[in-house]
Amino acid sequence: MKSLVKVTGMNHVLWAACKENQVAMEGDFSGQTRGYFTYNLCKILRATNGKINRNLLDIQLSNALTAMGAAQINQTEGKTTELKQFLFY
């Protein structure tokens, strides 16, 4: 297992479709193969017109993946202040 190297002064947010020990699932959506995470990310962004903060988006993604029966848990990491911000200004 790799160790985490902390970098001070960073203001990024990590979005991942699944935990490092999982596989990101794909499925058929209207005849097209899509990743569950990406499909739901786009669906939520369209439904909210992009007016959603990172914390709420993370929660909605998690709920959507669970509702689909996906065997993956999305992973979002960042500083608390970064996670409270909206995706688009």
N, C-alpha and C positions, 0 to 999 in steps of 0.2 A: 504494500500500500504506500502511495506517495504521501509525503507530509505537506501540509499547507504552508505556503510561504506568504506571510502577511506583508502587504505593501501599504505604507502609510500615505495618506493624502489622496487615495483613489476615491472616485465618486461614481463607480459603475454599478450596474445591477446585472447579475447573472440570471439568465433564463435557460432552463434545460427541460426537455420533455420528460426526463425520468432521472431517477437516482443513478449513481455510477454503477451499481450492481444490477441494474435492470435493463431491459430492452425497450426502446420506444416502439410502440405498436403502430401498425398501419391497417387501414381497412378500406372498404369500397364505399365511396360516397358519390351517389348519382353516376355510377359507372366509372369513376376515377379513383385511383388509389391515392390516399392521402394519409399523412401522419395524424394520429388522434390529437396530439397536442397542437399542431399547426392548424388543423381544421377548426378546433374549438377556439384557439386564439383569434383567428380571423372572424369567426362567427360572433364572438363577444365584442371585438372591436367594431364590427359593422353595426351590431345592435345598440352599442353605446355611442356610436359616431366618434369613437376614440376618446370620449370624455370620461375617463375612468382612471383612478389612481392605481399604482402598482400593487398595493396590498389587496385591493378589491379584485383586481384582475387575477391575481394569484389564487384567491379564494374561489372565484368563479371557474377558473380553469380546473382546479382540484375537484370541485363539485361536478363539473361536466365530465371529467375523466371517470369519476366514480359512477356516475349515472350510466355511462357507456359500458361499464364493467371492465374497463381497462386495467390490466395488471401492471400499472406503472403509476408512480407518484411524481408529479411535476416538482421541480426544484427551482426556487427563486431565492437568491441571496443578495444582500446589499445592506448598507447602513439604514437604520430606522428612518432617518430623514429622507433618504433617497427613495425608500419604499412608499413613503407617504405622498410623494410627488405624482402629478398626473403624467401620463405618457407623452401627451402632446400639449403644447401650450397654445 
